[in-house]
Amino acid sequence: MAAEVVEVKARKILVAVDEGEESMYALSWAVTNLLVSSNSKDTLILLHVKIPRVVYTTLDGTGRRMNPATQ
């Protein structure tokens, strides 16, 4: 009997991570369950999501500086 040759298709696996515990669990799960073979042609793509910081401005909608004393 001849052994059947199975071609392994390459996959691209995207895992989005942030600073949360859930995303670290998702990454761990993906590595353990999806990237199981060292001969794998899979590519792991990490998308790091960072929450933007809030920026407060002292300008009003017209571009002039707001002064609470004059309102």
N, C-alpha and C positions, 0 to 999 in steps of 0.2 A: 504494500500500500504506500502510495506517495502522500507525503504531508501536504496539506492545502496551505498555500501562501495567502495570508490575509493582509491586504494593504491597509496601513493605519493612516487615516486622514488627519491632517493637521487642523487643530481647532484654535481659535482665539477666545480666551476666557477673560472677561472684564469683571473685576471686583472693585467696587467703589468703597473706599475706606475714609473714615474721619477719625476723630479722637474718641469715639464712643466704643463701649464694650461690645455692642452688637456687631459692629463692622469688623472687629478683630475676630469674633467668632465666625463670621461669614468667610473671612480670609482663611482661617484655620480649616474650616469645613471644605472650602474649595481645594486647598492644597492636599488635604487628606483624601478626599473623595473623587476629585476630578483629575488631579495630576498624579496618578497612582503608579505610572511606569517610568522608569528612568530612560527608557527608549522612546518615550512619547515625543510626538512632534508638536505637542500643544505649546501655546504661548500664553503666559499669564500677563495680563495688562492690569496694572494698578492705577486707579483713578483716585487721587487724594483730594478729598473735599474739605475745604477750610471755610468755616463760617466767616463772612466778612465782618470786620469790626464796624461798629456804628460810629459815624462821624457827624458831629453836630457843628453847625456853622452859626456864625453870628451875623450872617447876611440874610436879608429878607428876599422875597421873590424878585425884587427889582435890582438886586445887586448892591443895595445900600446897607450899611451896617445898622443892625437893630439896636435901639437904645431904649431899654425898658422905662427910663425916666421920662421920655417924651411921649409915651403912649397913653 
